[in-house]
């Protein structure tokens, strides 16, 4: 399991924490690049972003 850094607050998203995984679906470099650019957000941080 991996710990991620939330781009909204800079805090850690630790394993087992409910969170959102966000990625683009319209990037010019294709689906693989969009998926590789996904970010893990705390649910609260995404709501206020």
Rosetta blueprint (number, residue, H / E / L):
1 X L
2 X L
3 X L
4 X E
5 X E
6 X L
7 X L
8 X L
9 X L
10 X L
11 X L
12 X E
13 X E
14 X L
15 X L
16 X L
17 X L
18 X L
19 X E
20 X E
21 X E
22 X E
23 X L
24 X L
25 X L
26 X L
27 X L
28 X L
29 X L
30 X L
31 X H
32 X H
33 X H
34 X H
35 X H
36 X H
37 X L
38 X L
39 X E
40 X E
41 X E
42 X E
43 X H
44 X H
45 X H
46 X H
47 X H
48 X H
49 X L
